[in-house]
């Protein structure tokens, strides 16, 4: 199962941007340019039954002022493969791209479970970590 997940991950990605982070191909998410690039760290995938944890990185082209003047966010999310839902376990917002610069916000409080929105980054990531096609 792990081998299948890694093969799926390799098929969905383009080249690595920084050590550990693997870019999720934008066309796998949608056809629009929302100014955000999504990365995952496949070495952080942890499965326990139907639950999968992974670290993600969201990198923005422009400063996100509505979210506290950030250019990137590292987030540990947990996906429920059986119930098609996700929650954020922790996140850190950074003033620079690719998790660089100063930390402008952080949270380690376990978030509430939310359904996976169709045609979203969350759905692509859920399919990726849960081994769905």
C-alpha positions as CSV (number, residue, x, y, z in Angstrom):
1,X,0.0,0.0,0.0
2,X,2.9,2.4,0.8
3,X,4.5,1.7,-2.5
4,X,1.2,2.4,-4.3
5,X,0.9,5.7,-2.4
6,X,4.4,6.7,-3.4
7,X,3.9,5.8,-7.0
8,X,0.7,7.9,-7.0
9,X,2.5,10.8,-5.4
10,X,5.2,10.6,-8.1
11,X,2.6,10.6,-10.8
12,X,0.9,13.7,-9.4
13,X,4.0,15.9,-8.9
14,X,6.4,17.9,-10.9
15,X,10.0,18.4,-9.8
16,X,10.9,19.1,-6.1
17,X,11.3,22.7,-5.2
18,X,13.2,22.4,-2.0
19,X,14.6,19.5,0.0
20,X,11.7,17.4,1.4
21,X,8.9,19.4,-0.4
22,X,7.4,18.0,-3.5
23,X,5.2,20.2,-5.7
24,X,1.7,19.1,-6.5
25,X,1.1,19.8,-10.1
26,X,-1.3,22.8,-10.5
27,X,-3.3,21.0,-13.2
28,X,-4.2,18.3,-10.7
29,X,-5.9,20.9,-8.6
30,X,-7.6,23.2,-11.1
31,X,-7.0,25.2,-14.3
32,X,-7.0,28.6,-12.7
33,X,-4.1,30.5,-11.3
34,X,-5.0,31.6,-7.8
35,X,-1.4,32.6,-6.9
36,X,-0.8,29.6,-4.7
37,X,1.5,26.6,-5.1
38,X,1.0,23.5,-3.0
39,X,3.7,21.2,-1.8
40,X,3.8,18.1,0.4
41,X,6.5,16.4,2.3
42,X,6.1,12.6,1.6
43,X,8.5,11.7,4.4
44,X,5.9,12.9,6.9
45,X,3.0,10.7,5.8
46,X,1.8,8.8,8.9
47,X,-1.1,6.3,8.6
48,X,-3.1,4.9,11.4
49,X,-6.1,2.9,10.2
50,X,-8.3,5.3,8.1
51,X,-6.4,8.4,9.3
52,X,-3.4,9.9,7.5
53,X,-1.3,12.8,8.7
54,X,1.0,14.8,6.4
55,X,2.8,18.2,6.4
56,X,1.9,20.5,3.6
57,X,3.3,23.9,2.4
58,X,1.2,26.5,0.7
59,X,3.3,29.2,-1.0
60,X,1.8,32.4,-2.3
61,X,2.9,34.8,-5.0
62,X,1.6,37.8,-3.2
63,X,1.3,38.7,0.5
64,X,-1.9,37.4,2.0
65,X,-3.0,40.4,4.1
66,X,-6.3,38.9,5.1
67,X,-4.4,36.2,6.9
68,X,-1.8,38.3,8.6
69,X,0.7,39.3,6.0
70,X,2.0,35.9,5.1
71,X,3.7,34.5,2.0
72,X,3.7,30.8,3.0
73,X,2.0,28.4,5.5
74,X,3.3,25.0,6.7
75,X,0.4,22.9,7.9
76,X,0.0,19.5,9.4
77,X,-3.3,18.1,8.4
78,X,-5.1,14.9,9.1
79,X,-7.3,13.2,6.5
80,X,-10.0,10.6,7.3
81,X,-10.0,8.3,4.3
82,X,-13.3,6.6,5.2
83,X,-15.3,9.7,6.0
84,X,-13.9,12.0,3.3
85,X,-13.0,14.8,5.7
86,X,-9.9,16.7,7.0
87,X,-8.7,18.8,9.9
88,X,-5.7,21.0,10.6
89,X,-3.6,19.8,13.6
90,X,-1.1,22.6,13.5
91,X,0.1,25.4,11.3
92,X,2.8,28.1,11.0
93,X,2.5,31.2,8.8
94,X,5.7,32.8,7.5
95,X,6.6,36.3,6.2
96,X,8.7,34.7,3.4
97,X,8.2,32.2,0.7
98,X,8.7,28.5,1.2
99,X,8.5,28.7,5.0
100,X,11.2,31.3,5.3
101,X,11.3,34.6,7.2
102,X,9.7,35.2,10.5
103,X,6.8,33.3,11.9
104,X,3.8,35.7,11.8
105,X,1.3,33.3,13.3
106,X,1.1,29.7,14.6
107,X,-1.5,27.4,16.1
108,X,-1.2,23.9,17.6
109,X,-4.8,23.5,18.5
110,X,-6.5,20.5,16.8
111,X,-9.1,21.9,14.3
112,X,-12.6,20.6,13.8
113,X,-13.2,18.0,11.1
114,X,-14.5,19.5,7.9
115,X,-15.8,17.7,4.8
116,X,-13.6,17.6,1.7
117,X,-14.8,20.3,-0.7
118,X,-15.2,19.0,-4.3
119,X,-12.6,20.3,-6.9
120,X,-10.4,21.7,-4.1
121,X,-6.8,21.5,-3.1
122,X,-8.1,19.5,-0.1
123,X,-9.7,16.9,-2.4
124,X,-6.5,16.5,-4.4
125,X,-4.5,16.0,-1.1
126,X,-7.2,13.6,0.3
127,X,-7.0,11.5,-2.9
128,X,-3.2,11.6,-2.7
129,X,-2.8,10.5,0.9
130,X,-5.7,8.1,0.9
131,X,-4.6,6.4,-2.4
132,X,-7.8,7.3,-4.2
133,X,-7.9,7.8,-8.0
